[in-house]
């Protein structure tokens, strides 16, 4: 499948980055990073920032989290998702006009400092309800496991059908709805694992880079 154009994926997102999330430490010489120009995808941007030592990233522009978001916000939201999965603190402002922030749909992402357009207290509730690994996926040999606690009780999904596995690979960086079979996309949307933003469909769960839970002794 050919790669999507940069315009379709959304323009690179401007960021500021530091080697530490503590404001006092960030003020020390050598703690501020100068990010390189954006890669082809938000995933590449997050990988580059993390490899450079970034542990706190600031997005200076508000990010639309609703389905009607433009391509730039869609890519910014994907960047927040990828940075959250790498345990990088993100300073950002969300903008929500359809109530998705209050319903918890993006609640697995690192909490924003403010949610513009939402009812009072939404940002605080987001911060209080957030914990690492709230909606994550990990790959095994021939399957993908999703653990989702965004809406209270744990929902566990094991995906092993080839069409669905292929769709997850395509949707992680955003794809036109037509790039995924309609029935597959409908099922993933029904499970609230995919959303539409910036004119594209996006995979919502975070990739697990470091499992945040302790092991169990049997």
C-alpha positions as CSV (number, residue, x, y, z in Angstrom):
1,X,0.0,0.0,0.0
2,X,1.6,3.4,-1.0
3,X,2.4,5.8,1.8
4,X,-0.1,8.6,2.4
5,X,1.0,12.1,1.4
6,X,2.3,14.5,4.0
7,X,-0.7,16.7,3.5
8,X,-3.1,13.8,4.1
9,X,-1.2,12.8,7.3
10,X,-1.1,16.4,8.5
11,X,1.7,18.9,8.6
12,X,4.5,18.4,11.1
13,X,3.6,19.7,14.6
14,X,5.8,22.4,16.2
15,X,7.0,21.4,19.6
16,X,9.3,22.4,22.4
17,X,11.2,19.7,24.3
18,X,13.3,19.2,27.4
19,X,15.3,16.4,29.0
20,X,13.3,16.6,32.2
21,X,9.7,17.4,33.2
22,X,10.6,19.3,36.4
23,X,10.5,23.0,35.8
24,X,13.6,23.7,38.0
25,X,15.6,21.0,36.1
26,X,14.4,22.3,32.8
27,X,16.0,25.7,33.6
28,X,19.5,24.2,33.8
29,X,21.9,24.6,30.9
30,X,21.7,21.8,28.4
31,X,18.2,20.6,29.3
32,X,16.4,22.2,26.4
33,X,16.4,20.3,23.2
34,X,16.1,21.7,19.6
35,X,13.8,19.2,17.9
36,X,14.7,18.2,14.3
37,X,12.2,18.7,11.5
38,X,9.2,16.4,11.6
39,X,9.3,13.0,10.1
40,X,6.7,11.3,7.9
41,X,4.5,10.3,10.8
42,X,3.8,11.3,14.4
43,X,5.2,7.9,15.4
44,X,8.6,8.9,13.8
45,X,8.4,12.3,15.5
46,X,7.9,10.6,18.9
47,X,10.7,8.1,18.3
48,X,13.1,10.9,17.4
49,X,12.2,13.0,20.4
50,X,12.5,10.1,22.8
51,X,15.8,9.0,21.3
52,X,17.2,12.5,21.7
53,X,16.4,12.4,25.4
54,X,13.1,14.3,25.5
55,X,11.1,13.5,28.7
56,X,8.8,16.6,28.5
57,X,7.3,18.0,25.3
58,X,5.2,21.1,24.9
59,X,2.7,21.6,22.1
60,X,2.2,25.4,21.8
61,X,-0.9,25.2,19.7
62,X,-4.3,23.9,21.0
63,X,-5.2,20.5,19.7
64,X,-8.7,19.6,18.5
65,X,-9.7,16.2,20.0
66,X,-13.1,15.8,18.2
67,X,-14.1,14.0,15.0
68,X,-14.2,17.3,13.1
69,X,-10.5,18.1,13.8
70,X,-8.3,19.2,10.9
71,X,-5.2,17.3,9.7
72,X,-2.8,19.3,11.8
73,X,-4.7,18.6,15.0
74,X,-5.1,15.0,14.0
75,X,-1.4,14.6,13.7
76,X,-0.8,16.5,16.9
77,X,-3.2,14.1,18.7
78,X,-1.4,11.1,17.3
79,X,1.9,12.6,18.6
80,X,0.4,13.0,22.1
81,X,-0.7,9.3,21.8
82,X,2.8,8.2,20.8
83,X,4.6,10.3,23.4
84,X,2.2,9.0,26.1
85,X,3.1,5.5,25.1
86,X,6.8,6.3,25.7
87,X,6.1,7.8,29.2
88,X,7.0,11.4,28.0
89,X,5.2,14.2,29.8
90,X,3.2,16.4,27.4
91,X,2.2,19.9,28.1
92,X,-0.8,20.7,25.8
93,X,-4.2,22.3,25.5
94,X,-7.1,20.3,24.2
95,X,-10.1,21.8,22.4
96,X,-13.4,19.9,22.4
97,X,-16.7,20.9,21.0
98,X,-18.6,17.6,20.9
99,X,-18.3,16.3,24.4
100,X,-15.8,13.5,23.7
101,X,-13.4,14.7,26.4
102,X,-16.1,14.6,29.1
103,X,-17.1,11.1,27.9
104,X,-13.5,9.8,28.3
105,X,-12.8,8.8,24.7
106,X,-9.3,10.4,24.7
107,X,-8.9,9.9,28.5
108,X,-6.0,7.4,28.0
109,X,-3.8,10.2,26.7
110,X,-1.5,12.3,28.9
111,X,-3.9,14.8,30.5
112,X,-3.9,18.3,29.0
113,X,-3.5,21.4,31.1
114,X,-6.8,22.8,29.8
115,X,-9.8,21.7,27.7
116,X,-11.1,24.6,25.8
117,X,-14.8,24.5,24.8
118,X,-15.7,21.9,27.5
119,X,-17.6,22.3,30.7
120,X,-15.8,23.4,33.8
121,X,-13.9,20.7,35.5
122,X,-13.3,18.4,32.5
123,X,-9.5,19.0,32.5
124,X,-9.4,18.3,36.3
125,X,-11.5,15.1,35.9
126,X,-9.2,14.0,33.1
127,X,-6.1,14.4,35.3
128,X,-7.7,12.7,38.3
129,X,-8.9,9.7,36.3
130,X,-5.7,9.2,34.2
131,X,-3.2,6.4,34.9
132,X,-0.6,4.8,32.6
133,X,-1.8,2.0,30.5
134,X,-5.4,3.0,30.5
135,X,-6.0,1.9,26.9
136,X,-3.0,0.0,25.4
137,X,-2.2,-2.7,22.9
138,X,0.6,-5.1,22.5
139,X,1.5,-7.5,19.7
140,X,2.1,-11.2,20.1
141,X,2.8,-13.8,17.4
142,X,-0.2,-13.6,15.2
143,X,-2.4,-11.5,17.5
144,X,-2.9,-8.1,19.1
145,X,-4.2,-7.7,22.6
146,X,-6.0,-4.5,23.7
147,X,-6.7,-3.6,27.3
148,X,-9.1,-0.7,27.7
149,X,-10.2,0.9,31.0
150,X,-11.3,4.3,29.6
151,X,-14.9,3.6,30.5
152,X,-14.6,1.9,33.9
153,X,-14.4,-1.9,33.8
154,X,-11.6,-3.6,31.9
155,X,-12.5,-4.5,28.3
156,X,-10.1,-7.0,26.8
157,X,-9.9,-7.6,23.1
158,X,-7.8,-10.2,21.4
159,X,-7.5,-9.6,17.6
160,X,-6.2,-12.5,15.5
161,X,-8.0,-12.3,12.2
162,X,-5.7,-11.2,9.4
163,X,-8.0,-8.5,8.1
164,X,-8.2,-6.8,11.5
165,X,-4.4,-7.2,12.1
166,X,-3.8,-5.5,8.7
167,X,-6.2,-2.7,9.6
168,X,-4.5,-1.9,12.9
169,X,-1.2,-1.6,11.0
170,X,-2.7,0.8,8.5
171,X,-4.7,2.9,11.0
172,X,-2.0,3.5,13.5
173,X,-0.6,6.4,11.4
174,X,-4.1,7.3,10.1
175,X,-5.7,6.2,6.9
176,X,-8.5,7.1,4.6
177,X,-11.6,5.1,5.6
178,X,-11.5,3.3,2.2
179,X,-8.2,1.8,3.0
180,X,-9.8,-0.5,5.4
181,X,-12.7,-2.9,4.6
182,X,-16.0,-1.3,5.7
183,X,-17.0,-4.2,8.0
184,X,-13.7,-4.2,9.8
185,X,-13.7,-0.4,10.3
186,X,-17.3,-0.5,11.6
187,X,-16.4,-3.2,14.2
188,X,-13.3,-1.3,15.4
189,X,-15.4,1.9,15.7
190,X,-18.1,0.1,17.5
191,X,-15.6,-1.1,20.0
192,X,-14.4,2.5,20.4
193,X,-10.9,1.6,19.3
194,X,-10.9,3.8,16.2
195,X,-12.0,7.4,15.7
196,X,-12.2,9.7,12.7
197,X,-10.2,12.9,12.8
198,X,-8.6,15.1,10.1
199,X,-10.6,13.3,7.4
200,X,-9.0,10.0,8.3
201,X,-9.5,7.0,10.6
202,X,-7.1,6.6,13.5
203,X,-6.2,3.7,15.9
204,X,-6.7,5.0,19.5
205,X,-4.9,2.5,21.9
206,X,-1.3,3.2,22.9
207,X,1.6,0.9,21.9
208,X,3.2,-0.6,25.0
209,X,6.9,0.2,25.1
210,X,7.3,-0.5,28.8
211,X,4.6,-2.6,30.6
212,X,3.4,-0.4,33.5
213,X,2.1,-3.3,35.7
214,X,4.0,-5.7,37.9
215,X,4.3,-9.4,37.1
216,X,2.2,-12.0,38.8
217,X,3.8,-14.9,40.7
218,X,1.8,-18.2,40.2
